[in-house]
Amino acid sequence: MVNNVSELSKDTRKELEGWTLISPDQQKARSEYNKKSRKQHKEKEFVFMKKDFLSQTKEGLNLGEVGLLLFLARYMEHGKDGKLVNKTQRITVSEVGKLIGKKPTAVRKALNELEKRSLLFRVKEGRSVYVELSQDIFTCGSLNGEKVETVKVFKVKLAEVAKKLSLNELGLFMLMLENMHWKTHILCDNPEELTVNKLILWKRKDLCETTGLGRNFVNSTLKKLREVRAIAEVKTVNEGIVLHPNIVSRQRVTPTWDEIVDAIDNGLTKENFKK
């Protein structure tokens, strides 16, 4: 192995004129940099939602407030401590109203409630008041070794879905993430269960009972979520609710839809539904 240009013969150095020679240490440094760059690029594509913190903070929030949190999460800037950016510009309080199509009074009420719970913050800089999300519930970037159960929410698909849903409907979708099984993406009582055939699956009535929401609202929301491909059905357990991997994932490597279907088909039957 050649570690220095001076080790090459005169003729070899002449042949290599115009080339850039890289030492083994430089090669290693470049490789590590490229790996880090690829990791950061992937992290820019999604936000981590921390399941445990959602469980602790959802009580007392209405669906619209929960939905607003998820709506704003798609604007999180990678590695910027909760800053929200739309088309290179930080998001102000007044712009939140424009984005969600609500009057200033309604926006202020929702922001007040979320800020009271330290789920978001209003930051005054000069004449502008910006909105930032707490990283206790969402992180866009590295978790820095934090040991928490998370759901990755993909920002591009979230933006597409959010345009077609109300904040209440978006709020229900966010609540569903709490009970999404880590491997099969199906809603169940035991989302951390390692053995698929031990899952206790939910039907729509179980989602209604757990959230306290009316059947008509839940049914209409699930219908819209299917239309935008945020959820889907699997024939083996066609009464189950499966969240699509194009919008969420709980695995390091996001599974394909076919892999999810295979996991369900090979591990679940209608006997797994909650009695």
N, C-alpha and C positions, 0 to 999 in steps of 0.2 A: 504494500500500500504506500502511495506517495503522500507525504504530509506537507511538503513544501516544494515550491516551484524550482528552487535551487537544486533539488535532487534529480531533476530531469536533465537529459543530455541537451546539448546545444541544438542539435537537429530536431529533437522532439519539441523543444520550446518554440522553434521557428514554425513547425507544423501547426502548433496550437495557438499561434498569434490570432487575436480577435476573440478567442474563447475565454470564458470566465471559469477559473478553477476554484472549486469549493472544497475546503478541508472537511474531514469527517465531523469535526465539532460544529462547523457551519451547517453541514447537511442535517445533523441532529437537531440543531436549533431551528432550522427552517421547517423541518418535519413537525416539530412540536408546535411551532407557530401556526402552521397550516391546520393542524388538528384543532387547535384552540379557535382559529377563525371559523372552521366548519361548525364547531360546537356552538359558537356565538350566533352564527347565521341561523342554525336550527332553532336556537332559543328565541330568536326574534320572531319566529313564526307562531309562537304560542305563549299563553300565560299559564302559570301554575295556579290552580285554585286549591287552597288548603282546606281539606274536608273538616278537620276537627274544629277549626276556628269558625267555619260556617255553622256547625252544630251548636256552638256556644252563643253565637250572635244573632241567629235568625229569629229567635223568640222576640215577639213584640214588633218586629218589622212587618209591614204589609207587603203583599206580592209586588206591587209597583216599585217599592223601595229596593227589594231584592233584585228585581229585574233591572233597575237603574244601575246597580253595582256591576252586573254582568255586561250591560250595554256599554258602560264606560271602560271596562277592562280591555276591550279591543283597541283602545287608543293608548294603552300603556307603552311608554318608550323603553326600549331594552336598556337595562342597567342604569336607569335614571331615577331610582327611588320613588316610583309612583307617579311621576310626571305624565300628563296626558297630552298627546300631540295629534293634531289633525292637519294634514298637508303642511307639515314642517312648523306649524304654529301651535303654541301651547293653548290649551282649551280654557276659556274663561267661563265664569258663572253664566253670563248672558248667552254664550254660545251653546251651553248645555241645553238651554231651553229651545234654541233653534234646531239642534240635532234631534231632540226627541219630540218636537212639535208641541211643547207645552207652554202655557203662560208663565211669566216670571213668578207670580205668586205661588203657583203649584210647584215650580222648580225649587224655590226657596224653602218651601215647607219640607220637601223630600231631602234636600241638602242639609237642612237644619237637623233633621232626625238622624241622618247618617253621620253627620259630624259630631253630634252629641254622643254617639257610640264609638267615636274614633275610627270609623270605617272609611272616611275621607276627610280631607282638610281643604279649607280655603286659604290661599296664600296671597297676600296683598304685596304687589311689587309696583311701585309708582302709582299710576292711576288704574292699573288692571288688577283684577282679583281672579287668580287661577284656581282650578280644581285639581287636586292630587288624590290618588287612592292610597289607602293604607296598605302597606306590604304585609300586614298581618293576615290578610285574606287572599290577596293576589300578588304574585311576583312575576315579573317579566325579566328573566335572566337567571343566573345561577342561584341555587338555594343555599350555597355556601355551607354544605354539610348539615343543614337543618334536617332533623329526623321527623318528618311529618308525612302523613298520607295525603297525596295530591291527585288532582285530575288535570291533565293538560287540555286546555281549550284552545283550538286553533283559530287564530284571529281573522284570517281571511274568510273562512266559512262562517264564523260568528257574525262578521259584518254583513254577510249576505243574508243570513237568517234573521238578524235583528231588524232589517229593513221591512220584513214581512210579518213581524209579530208585535203585539202590544207589549208594554212593560210588564203587565200582569202575566201574560203568556211566557215571556222571557223569564220572569220570576219563578214560575212553576218549573220550567226547564232547569234552572239553576238548582232548585230544591231536589230535583230528581238525581242530580249528580252525586248527592250524598249516599244514595243506595245503589249506585251502579257497580256491578261486580267487576273486579279488577281484570278478569280474563275474558268473560263472555259478554260484557257490556249490558247484561240484562238486569232489570231492577229486582231486588230481592231483600230479604231480611238480613242476610249475612254476606255483605259484599266483600269481606276479606277472606272468606272461606277458600282454602287451597284445593279442596276436592270438589270438582264440579257437580258430581251426582248428589252432594249433600246440600245443595242450594235450596233455599225456601223461596220460591218465586212469587212475585206479585202479579195480580191481575189489576184491572183498572179500579176495582172497588177497594183494593188495598191501598192504592195511591190516594184515593179519595179519603179513606179513613186516616191515613197517616198525616196528610196535609190539612185535613179538616175542610177541604174544598168540595163544592157541589159537583155532582156527577155531570151535569150539563156542561159546566165550564171545563172540567177535565177532559171530557170526550171531545169537545170542539177544539181544545188546545192540542190534544194528541193528533187529531185529524190534520191540523195545520202543520204540526211538527213532522208528520209523515210526508206531507206535500213538499216541504222544503228539505227533505232527506236528513233531518236531524235524528229521527228514530225510524225503525223499520220492524217488520215482522219476520219471524222464522216459523215455517210450517210445523216443525216438530212441537213447538210450544206456542201456537199462534195467538194465544191470549196474553202472552208475555210482552213486555215492553223492552225493546233492545235499542240502545243508543248507538248511533252510527259512528264508526271510527273516522269519518271525514271531518268531524267536529270535535270529538273528545277521545281521550285515551288515558289509560292509567299505567301503561307499560312503557319501558324505556324505548323499545322499538314498537311503533304503532302497528297493530295487526291489520290485515286486510279484512274486508267484509267476508270473503270466503273462509278465512281462518276462524273468524268468529262463528260463522254458521257451522263449520266442522266441529268446533268445541262444544257447541250446543247440541248438535245432532248426536254426537258420540257420548254425551254425558247426562243429558236431561230427557225427561219424559213428562207427561202431564201429571204424573204422580208427585212431581216436585212442587206443584202449586200449593200455596199456603192454604191450610184447611180452615 
